[in-house]
Amino acid sequence: MDAISPTIINLIIFVLAIYVGYHVVWTVTPALHTPLMAVTNAISAIIIVGAMLAAALTEGMVGQVAGTIAVALAAVNVFGGFLVTQRMLEMFKKKEPKAKSGGQA
C-alpha cells in the first residue's frame, strides 16, 4: 500500500523541475545564452527520437496520435531553436565599415 499516489509524486517532481529550470535559466549570463540554446536544441532532438519510439511502439490509437503530436511539437522546437541561435550568432559578427560616399576618387 502506497501512502502517496504515484501521480502526486510525479506532479511534485514536475513542479519542482519547472521551479529549478526557471531559476537556472534566468541566472545564466548573456554570454552563455548561445551555447545554452545549442544544448537545448540537442535535447529537443533526443526528445524527437523518444517521441517517434513512443508513437511507433504503442498499440492504441490515442498513444500513436499523442506521439505524432509530440514529434511535431519537438520538431517545431528544434527548428525554431536553430533559427534563434543563428540570429544570436549573427549579432556577434563584425560589421563591415560603410563605404564613404561623396564623389571623391
C-alpha positions in Angstrom: 0.0 0.0 0.0 1.4 3.3 -1.1 0.9 6.2 1.3 1.1 8.7 -1.6 -0.2 8.2 -5.1 2.5 7.9 -7.8 0.6 10.6 -9.7 1.0 13.0 -6.9 4.7 12.2 -6.7 5.1 12.8 -10.4 3.2 16.1 -10.2 5.5 17.2 -7.4 8.6 16.3 -9.4 7.2 18.2 -12.4 6.5 21.3 -10.4 10.0 21.2 -8.8 11.6 20.8 -12.3 9.7 23.9 -13.5 10.9 25.9 -10.5 14.5 24.8 -10.7 14.6 25.2 -14.5 13.2 28.7 -14.3 15.8 29.8 -11.8 18.7 28.1 -13.7 17.8 29.8 -17.0 17.3 33.3 -15.5 20.7 33.2 -13.8 22.6 32.5 -17.0 24.9 35.3 -18.1 24.2 36.8 -21.5 27.5 35.4 -22.9 26.3 31.9 -22.3 22.9 32.1 -24.0 24.1 30.9 -27.4 25.7 27.7 -26.0 22.6 27.1 -23.9 20.4 27.3 -26.9 22.6 24.8 -28.7 22.3 22.4 -25.8 18.5 22.7 -25.7 18.4 22.0 -29.4 20.3 18.8 -28.8 17.9 17.8 -26.0 15.0 18.5 -28.2 16.5 16.3 -30.9 16.6 13.5 -28.3 13.0 14.1 -27.4 12.1 13.7 -31.1 13.7 10.2 -31.1 11.8 9.3 -27.9 8.5 10.6 -29.3 9.0 8.6 -32.5 9.6 5.5 -30.5 6.6 6.2 -28.3 4.4 6.7 -31.4 5.7 3.6 -33.1 5.6 1.2 -30.2 2.2 2.0 -28.8 -0.7 -0.2 -29.8 -3.6 2.2 -29.1 -4.7 4.9 -31.5 -4.6 7.6 -28.7 -0.9 6.8 -28.0 0.0 7.0 -31.6 -1.7 10.3 -32.1 -0.1 11.7 -28.9 3.3 10.5 -30.1 2.8 12.1 -33.5 1.8 15.4 -31.9 4.9 15.2 -29.7 7.1 14.6 -32.7 5.6 17.6 -34.5 5.9 19.9 -31.5 9.5 18.9 -30.8 10.4 19.4 -34.4 9.0 23.0 -34.3 11.1 23.5 -31.1 14.3 22.3 -32.8 13.9 24.3 -36.0 12.8 27.4 -34.0 15.8 27.0 -31.7 18.2 26.8 -34.7 16.7 30.0 -36.1 17.1 31.8 -32.8 20.7 30.5 -32.4 21.5 31.7 -35.9 20.2 35.1 -35.2 22.1 35.3 -32.0 25.3 34.3 -33.7 24.8 37.0 -36.4 24.7 39.6 -33.6 28.3 38.8 -32.7 29.6 39.1 -36.3 31.7 42.2 -37.0 30.0 44.6 -39.3 31.9 45.9 -42.3 32.5 49.6 -42.4 30.3 51.5 -44.8 31.9 52.9 -47.9 32.3 56.7 -47.9 30.1 58.4 -50.4 30.9 61.9 -51.5 32.2 61.6 -55.1 35.9 61.6 -54.2 38.0 59.5 -56.4 
